[in-house]
Amino acid sequence: QVQLVESGGGLVQTGGSLRLSCVASGAIWSPNIMGWYRQAPGKQREMVATITSGGSTHYADPVKGRFAISRDNGNYTLYLQMNSLKPEDTADYYCNVLRSLPPRHNVWGQGTQVTVSS
């Protein structure tokens, strides 16, 4: 059974940086897509960035140029480097792994909170 555990959230001032990590355990099959999503209070969960097992990345417009997603397949870890943080980046950040082929995966972590103060 696949499990994801996020870490690295916290409180940071506007303009600061944080690095989120997501460690995966269990058998994750390739190809797959891993991603970071966020949910602010009172809002729907939204995609932040995704990366395929081959390394192709995709970013939401609000974070382009500020955030960078990467993955270490050997250590089963997903990262999100967040720079130039803004108050509107404040949210709970979730890690996800998705595989549409059998054996299918659609697993979420428990989330890590990011708060950016103005």
N, C-alpha and C positions, 0 to 999 in steps of 0.2 A: 504494500500500500504506500502510495506516494504521500509524503508530508513536506510542507514548506514552512520554514521558520524565518521571519524577518527580524532584522535588528538595525540599529543605527539612527533611529529617529531621535528627536529631541527639540530643544528650544534654541533658536538662533536668531540673531538680529538681521534686519534687512541688509542684503548684500553679502551675507555670509554663505557658507558652504556646509553641506552634509553629504555623507556617503552611506547609502543604504545597502544592506546585504541581505540575501535570501539564500539559505542553505536548504538544499533538497535532499531527502532521504527516500529510499525505496527504489524500485526499478522504473526509471524513466526511459522510454523508448524514443528513438529518433526516427524520422524527423519530428520536431515539435516546435512550438513557439512559446517562449517565456516572456512575461511582460510585467510591468509595473502599472498599477491603477491607483487612483486616489478618490476619496470621498470626503468632501467637506460637509460640515454640519448643515442639514437641510437640503442638501443637493444629491443628485444621483452620482453613482460611481462612474468615473470616466477614465479612459485610457490615457496613460502618460507616455509610455514608450514600450515597444516590443522588439524582440530580437529572435530570429530563427536559430535553429541548431547549426545552420550554416553561416551565421553571423550577419545576416541582413537585418538592418534596423529601420524602425519607423517611429516618428515622434509626433506628438500632438503639437499643434501650432504654438500654443502658449509657452512651451518649454524648449522649442528649437533654439539651438545656439547656447542654451544655458545648462541643459541636462545631457548626460551621456550614459547610455545603457551598455553593459558589457556582461559577458558570461565566461566562466571558467568551467568548461565541460568536464575536465579532469577532476575538479574538486566539487562538482555539482553545485556551483554557487553563481548566483545572479547578483549584479551590482547596479546601483543607480547613483552616479555622481551628480550632485545638484549644486550648481554654482549660481551666484547672483540671485539669491533667493528673495522672493517678494512676499508680502503678507498674503496675497492671493494664492500662494502655494501651500498655505496652511491646510492640512487635511490628514486623514488616516491613509497611509500608503500600504497597498496590498500587492503581494507577489502572486503570479498565476503561471501555471504551465498547462498548455493546451495541445492536445494531439487528437486529430479527427479520425485517424486510421486506427484499426484495432491493433493492440489494446489501447483503447481510448483513455485520455487523461483530460480532466478539467478540474484542477485542484487549486484551491486558494489557501494562502497563509492566513494567520490571525491578524495581521496588520501591525504597523508601527506608526506612532503619531509624530507628525512634524508640525511644529508651531514656529511661525516666523513673526517676530515682533517688529513693529514700525518705530 
